[in-house]
Amino acid sequence: MSIINIGVVGCGHWGPNHVRVFSQLKESRVVACADLDPKRLEAIREQHPQVNVFQDYQEMLKTAAVDAVVVAAPTR
């Protein structure tokens, strides 16, 4: 089985949890995250330095080689 490269859009409440869980699975690898807030991206970069971060999700989709995307939208 090949490894699935994951991108995460939204790094607020649930996004970092998706990054953590997918990073722990041997079948997947988080390669990129996108969020409008640079502070959230910095927190991801500090905990997961191997993940590329983007403020524009469209740029992430153009640049990063992702096989699947998680959209972590606000729960409200």
C-alpha positions as CSV (number, residue, x, y, z in Angstrom):
1,M,0.0,0.0,0.0
2,S,1.3,3.5,-0.9
3,I,1.4,6.4,1.5
4,I,-1.4,9.0,1.1
5,N,-0.2,12.6,1.2
6,I,-2.6,14.7,3.2
7,G,-3.3,18.5,3.1
8,V,-5.2,20.2,5.9
9,V,-7.2,23.4,5.3
10,G,-8.0,25.2,8.5
11,C,-5.7,25.1,11.5
12,G,-8.0,26.4,14.2
13,H,-9.5,24.1,16.7
14,W,-9.7,20.8,14.8
15,G,-7.1,21.2,12.2
16,P,-4.1,20.5,14.5
17,N,-5.8,17.4,15.7
18,H,-6.1,16.2,12.1
19,V,-2.5,16.9,11.5
20,R,-1.4,15.0,14.6
21,V,-3.6,11.9,13.9
22,F,-2.8,11.6,10.2
23,S,0.9,12.1,11.1
24,Q,0.8,9.1,13.5
25,L,-0.7,6.7,10.9
26,K,1.8,4.7,8.9
27,E,-0.5,4.8,5.8
28,S,-0.5,8.7,5.6
29,R,1.7,11.7,5.8
30,V,0.7,15.3,6.3
31,V,2.6,17.3,3.7
32,A,0.8,20.7,3.8
33,C,-1.5,22.9,5.8
34,A,-3.3,26.1,4.9
35,D,-4.8,28.8,7.1
36,L,-5.3,32.6,6.9
37,D,-3.8,33.1,10.4
38,P,0.0,33.2,10.4
39,K,0.1,32.4,14.1
40,R,-1.8,29.2,13.6
41,L,0.6,28.2,10.8
42,E,3.6,29.0,13.0
43,A,2.1,26.6,15.7
44,I,1.8,23.9,13.1
45,R,5.4,24.5,11.9
46,E,6.8,24.4,15.4
47,Q,5.1,21.0,16.2
48,H,5.4,19.5,12.7
49,P,8.5,21.1,10.9
50,Q,8.1,18.6,8.0
51,V,4.7,20.1,7.0
52,N,4.7,22.9,4.4
53,V,2.4,25.8,5.4
54,F,0.4,28.2,3.2
55,Q,-1.9,31.2,3.9
56,D,-3.7,30.5,0.6
57,Y,-5.3,27.0,0.2
58,Q,-5.3,27.4,-3.5
59,E,-1.5,27.9,-3.5
60,M,-1.2,24.8,-1.3
61,L,-3.2,22.8,-3.9
62,K,-1.1,24.0,-6.8
63,T,2.3,23.6,-5.0
64,A,2.0,20.6,-2.6
65,A,1.7,17.1,-3.9
66,V,-1.5,16.1,-2.0
67,D,-3.6,13.0,-2.6
68,A,-6.4,14.0,-0.2
69,V,-7.5,17.2,1.7
70,V,-9.2,17.6,5.0
71,V,-11.3,20.7,5.4
72,A,-11.4,21.6,9.1
73,A,-14.2,24.2,9.2
74,P,-15.5,25.8,12.4
75,T,-18.1,23.7,14.2
76,R,-20.6,26.5,14.5
